[in-house]
Amino acid sequence: MRSKSKRLAIAISVIAAALVFAIIGYIVLPDTLIMQITSTGKAGTTMPKALGLAIPLAISTLFSLLYYKSGISKHFVGAAVGIVLLCLCLSLICRPPVS
């Protein structure tokens, strides 16, 4: 188990990274995010940009704080999942269109 000061540094780093990705997403992404695509290729479920970016940010923040308090590595994995979700959101939406 890591010391409490190391866990604090890790938690702050994860929250800062998630916040940076959320800010970049807020600048780059359109106002409405498509969360689900139908079988015809049209938008199924949509969500406002602020809410769509707040969910992964909240996941990362919550699990980072849990990791800091308990030191359980599963909580760190949960925090990393939030960052992965933000990265996926940015990478899938910011791709150039296929010709």
N, C-alpha and C positions, 0 to 999 in steps of 0.2 A: 504494500500500500504506500502511496506517495504521501509526502508531508503535506500539511494543510496549505503552506505557502506555494508549493508547486501546483497543487490542485487549483488554487486561486488564480495563478498565472495562466493555467490552461483554460479555465473557465472564462476568464476575461478575454483571452485570445480567440476563443471560439465565438463568443458573443460579438466581439469586434469584427471578426470575419463575416459572420452572418449579417451584421448591420451594414457592412460595406457592400455585400452582394445585394441586400435589399435596397439600398440607396441607388446603386447602379441600375437595378431592375426598375425602380420607380422612374428613373430618368429615361431609360431606353425603351421599356415595354409600352404597348398601347394601353389606352384607358380601360379596356375590357379584355380580360384574359380568358382564353378558351381552355377549360379544364377537361373536357371530354369531347371526342370527335365521334360522330355517328358513322354507321357503316357506309353511308353515301359520301363521306368526306366532309360533311358540313359541321358547323359548330353545334355541339349538343348542349353541354352545360357551360355557361360562362360565369365569370365572377369579376367584380370590380378589382382594379389593379391593387388598391390599398389592402383590401382583404386577402387577395391572392398572395401577396408578399408578406403580410402580417402572420399568416398561419405558419410557414416554415421558420420565420424569425422567432415566433413564440415557442415553437418546438425546440429550437436550438437553445433559447434562453432558459426555458424550463429545465431541460435535461442538463444544461451546464450548471445551473444552480444545484440541481440534485446531485450531480457528480461532485461538486465542491463540498456539499454537506456530508455526503456518505462515502465518497471514494470508490463506489462500485463502478466497475468499468462498463457495465451495461448502460449506465446513464451517459457515459461519454459517447458510446455508440449512438444513442438516441440523439445527442447533440450534433453528431456528425451527419446523421440522416437529414436533419433540418438544413444543413449547409448543402448537402447533395441535392435536396429538392430545389433549393434556390438556384444552384448551378444548372440543373436540368431545365428549369423554367427559362433561364437566360439562354442556354445553348440551343434549345429546341425552337424558341421563338425568334431568336436573332440570326437564324441561318439564312443565307441567301436563297431566293426561290429557285426551284428546280426548273430548268427549261424544257 
